[in-house]
C-alpha cells in the first residue's frame, strides 16, 4: 500500500534495525548448519563431545560415493573353549583388524554362528587405531555402530548381522578397532583362533573408550567380527582368498601383516600406483587353519566347516566378489586316516569352481605345496599330492593357476620346501615363503570374469 506522500510502507528505525539483525542471525544460522553438514561429511567430529575424543553418532547413510568392497575378513572357525556357559558377558571385546583398502564409510559383519543362544550386544563402535599394536583410538575417529538404527542388536544362535553404514575415514593400511559389549550370558563365543594379530578385552562397557587404558587383556583371537567393508574410491571389487592355514597365515609374524594375502594386496596397490594395467581389487582372507575341502569337524554347526559347506557364506556372500583364489587340499591328504582319493579332492575343487561360475566369479587355483619332513609325510601321500597337482596344472580345474609348489619347493628335493621358505615345521612357510607365494601370481590372471557356460 502506498502512503499519501508516494513512499512505501513506513518502518521505524528501531524496527528496521531489529529486522536487519534478525536477517543477519538467520544467515549466520544457515551458514553454521551448512558448515556442520560439511564437517559431518569429512568424517571428523565437530561437537564438544567429539572434540574431547568421544564417539560420533551414526549418520543415516554414507554421503560419499564409491564402491563397496571388502577391506578385511576372517572366517568364523569354531566355538571358543572356556566360553560355553557365559560367553564374554560383561566384557568389551576390541578386535584389531588391518584395512587392506581405505574408504570414507564402513560397515561390519558380526557372527553368532557357534552360539547356542541369542547374543545381545547393547553397544558397538568402530575407530581407527592411533598406532599399530594399540587399543587406543585416533582422535575424533570413533563412531558408534547401529543396526537398523538401533544401538542394541540381538543376533540369534547360528546367525549373523550386518551393521548400518557409518561415515568414517579409514586410511588404507591402517589398523581398525571394532568393539562390542554384551551384558548377558550367550554361550559359546564364535571366534577365529589364528588371527596373527593382537586384540584386546576390558571389563565393563568400554565400547566408547578412546584411551584404551583399561584394555589390558590381550588375545590372539578375533571374536564375533567376520568382515569389514568400506565404501572405497581405491577399489572396484574384491578378491577372496579361500584356503587353510597356508592362507590363514599361521607362522607369519604376529602384527606384521605378512600373510601371502597381505603381500598380494600390496603388490596390486603398488602396480596400480605405478600405472600398470591391473585390476583395482582389494584382497580379503577366508583361510581357516586345518580346513579341508571335503570334511568338517565335529558339532552342529561343525567346528572348522568343510570348504564345500562354508563356501557360500565365506566366498559367494562376500561383498562385490570378482575373483576367488582357492588353495585347499593339503589337509584332505594329511588328515585322512586312510589314503586320500585324489579324484575326490579334484571333484571337490571342481564343485567350488562351478558355484563361483554360477555367480560370474573367476577362479584362480593353487597347486599344493610340498611337505616332506612334516610328521604326516609319507611316500603314498606325496603321490596323491602329485596327482592332484597334475590335474590342476592341466587346466581342467581352474580358470587360471598359481603354482605355489614350483615357487617354493627345494630344487634339489622337490618334495620339500626350500629351507629359507620353510618356517621350520616343513609345512608352513616363513615370512619369506609367504612373500614368495604372493610373488608367484601373474596379476593379469586376476583380470576378466568367469567363462560363459556352454
C-alpha positions, 0 to 999 in steps of 0.5 A: 500500500502506498502512503499519501506522500508516494513512499512505501510502507513506513518502518521505524528505525528501531524496527528496521534495525531489529529486522536487519539483525534478525536477517543477519542471525538467520544467515549466520544460522544457515551458514553454521548448519551448512558448515556442520553438514560439511564437517559431518561429511569429512568424517571428523567430529565437530561437537564438544563431545567429539572434540574431547575424543568421544564417539560420533553418532551414526549418520543415516547413510554414507554421503560419499560415493564409491564402491563397496568392497571388502577391506578385511575378513576372517572366517568364523572357525569354531566355538571358543573353549572356556566360553560355553556357559557365559560367553564374554558377558560383561566384557568389551571385546576390541578386535584389531583388524588391518584395512587392506583398502581405505574408504570414507564409510564402513560397515561390519559383519558380526557372527553368532554362528557357534552360539547356542543362544541369542547374543545381545550386544547393547553397544558397538563402535568402530575407530581407527587405531592411533598406532599399530599394536594399540587399543587406543583410538585416533582422535575424533575417529570413533563412531558408534555402530547401529543396526537398523538404527538401533544401538542394541542388536540381538543376533540369534544362535547360528546367525549373523548381522550386518551393521548400518553404514557409518561415515568414517575415514579409514586410511588404507593400511591402517589398523581398525578397532571394532568393539562390542559389549554384551551384558548377558550370558550367550554361550559359546563365543564364535571366534577365529583362533589364528588371527596373527594379530593382537586384540584386546578385552576390558571389563565393563562397557568400554565400547566408547573408550578412546584411551584404551587404558583399561584394555589390558587383556590381550588375545590372539583371537578375533571374536564375533567380527567376520568382515569389514567393508568400506565404501572405497574410491581405491577399489572396484571389487574384491578378491577372496582368498579361500584356503587353510592355514597356508592362507590363514597365515599361521607362522607369519609374524604376529602384527606384521601383516605378512600373510601371502594375502597381505603381500598380494594386496600390496603388490596390486596397490603398488602396480596400480600406483605405478600405472600398470594395467591391473585390476583395482581389487582389494584382497580379503582372507577366508583361510581357516587353519586345518580346513579341508575341502571335503570334511568338517569337524565335529558339532552342529554347526561343525567346528572348522566347516568343510570348504564345500559347506562354508563356501557360500557364506565365506566366498559367494556372500562376500561383498562385490566378489570378482575373483576367488583364489582357492588353495585347499587340499593339503589337509584332505591328504594329511588328515585322512586316516586312510589314503586320500582319493585324489579324484575326490579332492579334484571333484571337490575343487571342481564343485567350488569352481562351478558355484563361483561360475554360477555367480560370474566369479573367476577362479584362480587355483593353487597347486599344493605345496610340498611337505616332506619332513612334516610328521604326516609325510609319507611316500603314498601321500606325496603321490596323491599330492602329485596327482592332484597337482597334475590335474590342476596344472592341466587346466581342467580345474581352474580358470587360471593357476598359481603354482605355489609348489614350483615357487617354493619347493627345494630344487634339489628335493622337490618334495620339500620346501626350500629351507629359507621358505620353510618356517621350520615345521616343513609345512608352513612357510616363513615370512619369506615363503609367504612373500614368495607365494604372493610373488608367484601370481601373474596379476593379469590372471586376476583380470576378466570374469568367469567363462560363459557356460556352454 
